[in-house]
Amino acid sequence: MDLTIDQALQRGIEAHKAGQLQEAERLYRLILQKVPKHPDANHNLGVLAVTVNKAEAALPLFKVALEANPNQGQFWLSYIETLIKEKQFDIAKNVLEQGKQLGLAGEKVEILSQELVRGTQEQENQLNEKSQSATSAGQAKRVSVKKGKQEKSTTTHSQRKSIQVRGPSQLEVTALLKHYQEGQYEVAEKLARLITQQYPDHQFGWKALGAVLNQAGRTLDSLGAHQKAAELDPQDADAHNKIGATLNELGRLEDAETSYNKAIGIKPALAEGHYNSGDHPLNLSISLSGGKETN
């Protein structure tokens, strides 16, 4: 191109300030054709996207800018503010903590911290309301069913309990799975641990944590999470199968066989391939998004 990178960036900024958004976008994208991870061009293009109410499209741009230059405080602020706007509070919290650890501070940081607290609390209140509504609906349904027939004897106490257990929102689930599937295991682990802390009686967080630790090569650490998931729902064949696979990797073959047999006893169809139960992203999304629990 005729313009240098610096010249194109300067003209893009001038057009942006003048409200010539199409010209600014053209110049920013021209830069990215040559330097895809150019921090300022990515950030400014993200700011432009937010301006035209496309905050979701801005998030990956802010992320690239931040990864390219984590020493630029404004990149942190723009990314966190947009995450909050998109109600991705858990990710925003993690990013904010990371920024603070690297020295991010100031009045704007405090304002974002307060917005994050308010947004999280509002989301928590909504989840509580949903949980209470779901519980009331479930109780009414059970009363109706009892009038017509007895509950099946095979329904265990833990299964009945899990219906009433408050669990993570779809937003939290989606965020965790996204990072897991993209191989960002460190962030996925933090999100999984946060879910286990907030919803200790809900199986999702423990299954996710076990899968993440497996993928990160921390097989021994994953065993406890898999065992907790099975404890919360003893009739979950997949949970016992995961324990068997983990024990098998650890060389505890007799214990592994015991867990495999439990899984097969619950779900005989697993008998054909229970030794091939790797936690790749597809398996994780299927096993974790299914569940009996509702928010």
C-alpha positions in Angstrom: 0.0 0.0 0.0 1.2 3.6 -0.6 0.8 4.6 3.0 3.0 3.3 5.7 1.5 1.5 8.7 2.0 4.6 10.9 0.5 6.9 8.3 -2.5 4.7 7.8 -3.1 4.5 11.6 -2.8 8.2 12.0 -5.3 8.9 9.2 -7.6 6.3 10.6 -7.6 8.0 14.0 -8.2 11.4 12.4 -11.2 10.0 10.4 -12.5 8.2 13.5 -12.4 11.5 15.5 -14.1 13.3 12.7 -16.9 10.8 12.7 -15.9 9.4 9.3 -16.4 5.8 10.5 -16.4 4.0 7.2 -13.1 5.6 6.2 -11.7 4.9 9.6 -12.7 1.2 9.3 -11.2 1.0 5.9 -7.9 2.3 7.1 -7.8 0.1 10.2 -8.6 -3.0 8.1 -6.0 -2.0 5.6 -3.5 -2.1 8.4 -4.7 -5.5 9.6 -4.3 -7.0 6.1 -0.6 -6.3 6.5 -0.3 -6.8 10.3 -3.2 -8.9 11.6 -2.2 -8.5 15.2 -1.5 -4.8 15.1 -2.6 -3.7 18.6 -3.8 -0.2 17.9 -5.6 -1.1 14.7 -7.4 -4.0 16.5 -8.3 -1.9 19.5 -9.5 1.1 17.5 -11.6 -1.1 15.2 -13.1 -2.6 18.4 -14.0 0.8 19.7 -15.6 1.6 16.3 -17.6 -1.6 16.5 -18.9 -0.7 20.0 -19.8 2.8 18.7 -22.2 1.2 16.1 -23.7 -1.2 18.7 -21.7 -4.3 17.7 -20.1 -4.9 21.1 -20.0 -8.7 20.5 -17.9 -8.2 17.4 -15.5 -5.9 19.3 -14.6 -8.5 21.9 -12.2 -10.6 19.8 -10.6 -7.4 18.5 -9.9 -6.1 22.0 -8.6 -9.5 23.0 -6.1 -9.5 20.2 -5.0 -6.0 21.0 -4.5 -6.9 24.6 -2.5 -10.0 23.9 -0.3 -8.0 21.5 0.3 -5.2 24.0 -0.7 -6.0 27.6 1.2 -2.9 28.8 -1.5 -0.6 27.3 -4.0 0.2 30.1 -6.7 1.4 27.8 -6.8 -2.0 26.1 -7.6 -3.6 29.4 -10.3 -1.1 30.2 -12.0 -1.4 26.7 -12.0 -5.2 26.9 -13.4 -5.3 30.5 -16.0 -2.6 29.8 -17.3 -4.5 26.8 -17.3 -7.8 28.6 -19.5 -6.2 31.3 -21.8 -4.7 28.6 -22.2 -8.2 27.1 -22.9 -9.6 30.6 -19.9 -11.9 30.5 -19.2 -11.2 34.1 -17.1 -14.2 35.0 -14.6 -13.5 32.1 -14.6 -9.8 33.0 -13.8 -10.6 36.6 -10.9 -12.8 35.5 -9.5 -10.2 33.1 -9.9 -7.5 35.7 -7.9 -9.6 38.2 -5.2 -10.3 35.7 -5.0 -6.6 34.9 -4.7 -5.7 38.5 -1.9 -8.2 39.0 0.0 -6.4 36.2 -0.5 -3.0 37.8 -3.8 -1.9 36.3 -5.3 0.8 38.6 -7.0 4.1 38.7 -10.5 5.7 38.9 -11.8 4.0 35.8 -10.7 0.6 37.2 -12.6 1.2 40.4 -15.7 2.3 38.4 -15.5 -0.9 36.3 -15.1 -3.0 39.5 -18.3 -1.5 40.9 -20.2 -2.1 37.6 -19.0 -5.7 37.7 -20.2 -6.2 41.2 -23.6 -4.7 40.4 -24.0 -6.7 37.2 -23.0 -9.9 38.9 -25.5 -9.3 41.7 -28.3 -8.6 39.2 -27.5 -11.8 37.4 -27.4 -13.7 40.7 -30.8 -12.3 41.6 -32.2 -13.4 38.3 -30.8 -16.8 38.7 -32.3 -17.1 42.2 -35.7 -16.0 40.8 -35.4 -18.6 38.0 -34.4 -21.3 40.5 -37.3 -20.5 42.8 -39.7 -20.6 39.9 -38.3 -23.8 38.6 -38.5 -25.4 42.1 -42.1 -24.3 42.5 -43.0 -25.6 39.1 -41.2 -28.9 39.9 -43.0 -29.3 43.2 -46.4 -28.6 41.6 -45.6 -31.2 38.9 -44.6 -33.8 41.5 -47.8 -33.3 43.4 -49.8 -33.8 40.2 -47.9 -36.9 39.3 -48.4 -38.4 42.8 -52.1 -38.1 42.4 -52.0 -40.2 39.3 -49.3 -42.7 40.1 -46.3 -43.3 42.3 -42.9 -42.1 41.3 -40.7 -44.7 39.8 -38.7 -46.5 42.4 -35.6 -46.2 40.3 -35.5 -42.4 40.8 -32.8 -41.9 43.4 -32.6 -39.2 46.1 -29.6 -37.6 44.4 -31.5 -37.4 41.1 -34.5 -35.7 42.8 -32.2 -33.3 44.6 -30.2 -32.3 41.5 -33.4 -30.9 39.9 -33.6 -28.4 42.7 -29.9 -27.6 42.9 -29.1 -24.1 41.6 -26.5 -24.2 38.9 -24.5 -21.9 36.5 -26.2 -19.8 33.9 -26.1 -20.6 30.2 -23.7 -17.7 29.9 -21.3 -19.2 32.4 -21.5 -22.6 30.7 -21.0 -21.1 27.2 -18.0 -19.1 28.3 -16.3 -22.1 29.9 -16.9 -24.4 27.0 -15.7 -21.7 24.6 -12.3 -21.4 26.3 -12.1 -25.2 26.7 -12.8 -25.8 23.0 -10.2 -23.2 22.0 -7.6 -24.9 24.1 -7.4 -22.0 26.6 -7.2 -24.4 29.5 -5.9 -22.0 32.1 -8.8 -19.7 31.7 -11.2 -22.6 31.5 -9.8 -24.0 34.7 -10.4 -20.7 36.5 -14.0 -20.6 35.3 -14.6 -24.2 36.3 -13.2 -23.7 39.8 -15.3 -20.5 40.1 -18.4 -22.5 39.2 -17.5 -25.3 41.7 -17.1 -22.6 44.4 -20.4 -20.8 43.6 -22.4 -24.0 42.9 -20.6 -26.8 44.9 -23.6 -29.1 44.7 -24.1 -28.8 41.0 -22.4 -31.4 38.9 -21.4 -29.3 35.9 -18.5 -27.5 37.4 -16.9 -30.7 38.7 -17.3 -32.5 35.4 -15.9 -29.5 33.5 -13.0 -29.1 36.0 -12.1 -32.8 35.6 -12.2 -32.5 31.8 -10.0 -29.4 31.7 -7.4 -30.9 34.0 -7.3 -34.0 31.9 -6.7 -32.0 28.8 -4.0 -30.0 30.6 -2.2 -33.2 31.3 -2.9 -33.1 35.0 -4.5 -36.6 35.2 -4.0 -37.1 38.9 -5.5 -33.7 39.8 -8.5 -34.5 37.6 -9.4 -37.6 39.5 -10.9 -35.8 42.5 -13.1 -33.7 40.3 -14.4 -36.7 38.5 -15.1 -38.5 41.8 -17.0 -35.5 43.1 -19.1 -35.4 40.0 -20.0 -39.1 40.5 -20.7 -38.5 44.1 -23.3 -35.8 43.2 -25.0 -38.2 40.8 -24.2 -41.8 41.5 -26.4 -42.8 38.5 -24.4 -40.8 36.0 -22.7 -43.5 33.9 -20.5 -40.9 32.1 -19.1 -39.7 35.5 -18.1 -43.3 36.4 -16.7 -43.8 32.9 -14.5 -40.7 33.3 -13.2 -42.1 36.6 -12.4 -45.4 34.9 -10.5 -43.6 32.1 -8.5 -41.5 34.6 -7.6 -44.4 36.8 -6.6 -46.4 33.7 -4.2 -43.6 32.7 -2.8 -43.6 36.2 -2.1 -47.3 35.9 -4.6 -48.3 38.6 -6.2 -51.0 36.4 -8.2 -52.9 38.9 -9.8 -49.7 40.2 -10.4 -48.6 36.7 -12.2 -51.8 35.9 -14.4 -51.4 38.9 -15.5 -47.9 37.7 -16.0 -49.1 34.2 -18.2 -51.9 35.5 -20.3 -49.3 37.5 -20.7 -47.3 34.3 -21.7 -50.3 32.3 -24.1 -51.4 35.0 -25.9 -48.1 34.7 -25.6 -47.8 30.9 -24.9 -51.1 29.2 -24.3 -49.4 25.8 -20.9 -48.2 27.2 -19.6 -51.8 27.1 -18.6 -51.5 23.5 -16.3 -48.6 23.8 -15.7 -47.6 27.4 -11.9 -47.8 27.0 -12.1 -44.9 24.5 -13.6 -42.2 26.6 -11.3 -39.3 25.9 -12.4 -35.8 27.0 -12.2 -34.1 23.6 -14.3 -30.9 23.2 -17.2 -32.6 21.5 -17.6 -35.2 24.3 -17.4 -32.4 26.9 -20.1 -30.3 25.3 -22.4 -33.2 25.0 -21.9 -34.5 28.5 -22.1 -31.1 30.2 -24.8 -29.4 28.3 -27.3 -32.3 28.7 -27.9 -32.7 32.5 -31.1 -32.7 34.4 -30.4 -29.4 36.2 -32.1 -26.2 35.1 -31.5 -22.7 36.2 
